[in-house]
Amino acid sequence: MQREQTFVMIKPDGVQRGLVGDIISRFESKGIKIVAMKLVAVERQLAEKHYGVHKGKPFFEPTVKYITSSPVVAMVLEGVNVIEMVRGMTGATDPQKAAMGTIRGDYGQFIGRNIIHASDGKETAAFEINLWFTSKEIAQYSRIDEVWLQE
């Protein structure tokens, strides 16, 4: 079983609405390991790099303005098949289409304020992790429950 890492960001609406603890609890309860986490007041340059693939699209500028409007919680999560697992837990990008029981389905209402970001693949995860964290900020450890969670 191949362990992998993914990048997750609780966006400004999640922080402002006091959902950070609930969201982190979902990942921890699932057995996903947090290996890095910080509260960040996002500067425009970082936001533009993070959303660079969308530059030139109509939603780019509003998205950058939104992400820089309030702190976010940036995290690196680790586990077996964690990218797919976390994407399933976050739900569809549009909260109105996200299933109940997912983070966006339970907490979101509109696509422009959709609570959380999660990397969509290995290359994206690697890019985003390196953009938001240094290697020294990422902890390497074993959780005591790992032997009970994995076959």
C-alpha positions as CSV (number, residue, x, y, z in Angstrom):
1,M,0.0,0.0,0.0
2,Q,1.5,3.3,-1.1
3,R,1.2,6.2,1.3
4,E,0.8,9.6,-0.3
5,Q,0.3,13.2,0.8
6,T,-2.2,15.8,-0.3
7,F,-2.7,19.5,0.3
8,V,-5.9,20.8,1.9
9,M,-6.9,24.4,2.6
10,I,-9.8,25.4,4.8
11,K,-10.9,28.6,3.0
12,P,-11.8,32.0,4.6
13,D,-15.5,31.1,4.9
14,G,-14.6,28.0,6.8
15,V,-12.3,29.9,9.2
16,Q,-14.7,32.8,9.6
17,R,-17.7,30.4,10.3
18,G,-15.7,28.5,13.0
19,L,-15.7,25.2,11.1
20,V,-12.0,24.5,11.4
21,G,-12.3,22.1,14.3
22,D,-15.2,20.2,12.8
23,I,-13.4,19.8,9.5
24,I,-10.1,18.7,11.0
25,S,-12.1,16.2,13.3
26,R,-13.5,14.6,10.2
27,F,-10.1,13.8,8.8
28,E,-8.7,12.6,12.1
29,S,-11.8,10.4,12.7
30,K,-11.2,8.8,9.3
31,G,-7.7,8.0,10.3
32,I,-6.0,10.4,8.0
33,K,-2.7,11.8,9.5
34,I,-2.0,15.5,9.6
35,V,1.7,16.0,9.0
36,A,1.7,19.8,8.6
37,M,-0.8,22.6,9.5
38,K,-0.8,26.4,9.8
39,L,-3.1,29.4,9.9
40,V,-2.0,31.7,7.1
41,A,-2.9,35.3,6.2
42,V,-2.5,34.7,2.4
43,E,-0.7,37.3,0.4
44,R,-1.8,38.1,-3.1
45,Q,1.4,36.6,-4.7
46,L,0.8,33.3,-3.0
47,A,-2.9,33.3,-4.0
48,E,-1.9,34.0,-7.6
49,K,0.6,31.2,-7.7
50,H,-1.9,28.8,-6.1
51,Y,-4.6,29.6,-8.6
52,G,-2.2,30.3,-11.5
53,V,-3.8,27.6,-13.8
54,H,-7.0,29.7,-13.8
55,K,-5.3,33.0,-14.7
56,G,-7.3,34.7,-17.4
57,K,-10.6,33.1,-16.5
58,P,-13.5,35.2,-15.2
59,F,-13.4,33.8,-11.7
60,F,-9.6,34.2,-11.2
61,E,-9.7,37.7,-9.7
62,P,-12.7,37.2,-7.4
63,T,-11.1,34.0,-6.2
64,V,-7.8,35.7,-5.4
65,K,-9.6,38.5,-3.6
66,Y,-11.6,35.9,-1.6
67,I,-8.6,33.8,-0.6
68,T,-6.7,36.9,0.6
69,S,-9.7,38.3,2.5
70,S,-9.2,36.3,5.7
71,P,-6.8,33.7,7.1
72,V,-7.0,30.1,5.8
73,V,-5.8,26.9,7.4
74,A,-3.3,25.1,5.2
75,M,-2.6,21.4,5.8
76,V,-0.7,18.4,4.5
77,L,-2.5,15.2,5.1
78,E,-1.1,11.7,4.7
79,G,-2.4,8.2,4.2
80,V,-3.0,5.4,1.8
81,N,-4.9,6.7,-1.3
82,V,-5.4,10.0,0.7
83,I,-5.9,12.2,-2.4
84,E,-9.0,10.3,-3.6
85,M,-10.2,9.8,0.0
86,V,-10.0,13.5,0.9
87,R,-11.6,14.5,-2.4
88,G,-14.5,12.2,-1.6
89,M,-14.9,13.7,1.8
90,T,-14.9,17.3,0.5
91,G,-17.6,16.6,-2.0
92,A,-18.4,18.3,-5.4
93,T,-16.9,21.7,-6.0
94,D,-20.4,23.2,-6.1
95,P,-21.9,22.8,-2.7
96,Q,-25.4,22.7,-4.2
97,K,-24.4,19.5,-6.0
98,A,-22.4,18.0,-3.2
99,A,-23.8,15.1,-1.3
100,M,-24.9,15.5,2.2
101,G,-22.3,14.0,4.5
102,T,-19.5,15.6,2.6
103,I,-17.9,18.8,3.9
104,R,-19.3,21.0,1.1
105,G,-22.6,19.3,1.2
106,D,-23.0,19.8,4.9
107,Y,-21.5,23.3,5.2
108,G,-21.6,25.1,1.8
109,Q,-24.2,26.8,-0.2
110,F,-22.5,28.5,-3.1
111,I,-19.6,27.6,-5.4
112,G,-17.8,30.9,-4.7
113,R,-17.8,30.1,-0.9
114,N,-17.2,26.4,-0.9
115,I,-15.4,26.0,2.5
116,I,-12.4,23.8,1.4
117,H,-9.8,23.1,-1.2
118,A,-8.2,19.7,-1.8
119,S,-5.6,18.7,-4.4
120,D,-7.1,16.9,-7.3
121,G,-4.1,14.6,-8.1
122,K,-0.5,13.7,-7.3
123,E,1.1,16.4,-9.4
124,T,-1.2,19.1,-8.1
125,A,-0.6,17.9,-4.5
126,A,3.2,18.0,-4.9
127,F,3.0,21.5,-6.4
128,E,0.7,22.9,-3.7
129,I,2.5,21.3,-0.8
130,N,5.8,22.8,-2.0
131,L,4.1,26.2,-2.5
132,W,2.7,26.4,1.0
133,F,5.2,24.4,3.1
134,T,8.9,23.9,3.4
135,S,10.2,20.3,4.0
136,K,11.1,21.3,7.5
137,E,7.5,22.1,8.3
138,I,6.3,18.6,7.4
139,A,6.5,16.1,10.3
140,Q,7.4,12.5,9.9
141,Y,5.8,10.3,12.5
142,S,3.6,7.3,13.0
143,R,0.1,7.5,14.5
144,I,-0.6,4.8,17.1
145,D,-3.8,3.7,15.3
146,E,-2.2,3.2,11.9
147,V,-1.8,-0.6,12.5
148,W,-5.5,-0.8,13.3
149,L,-6.7,1.2,10.3
150,Q,-4.8,-0.6,7.5
151,E,-4.7,-4.2,6.3
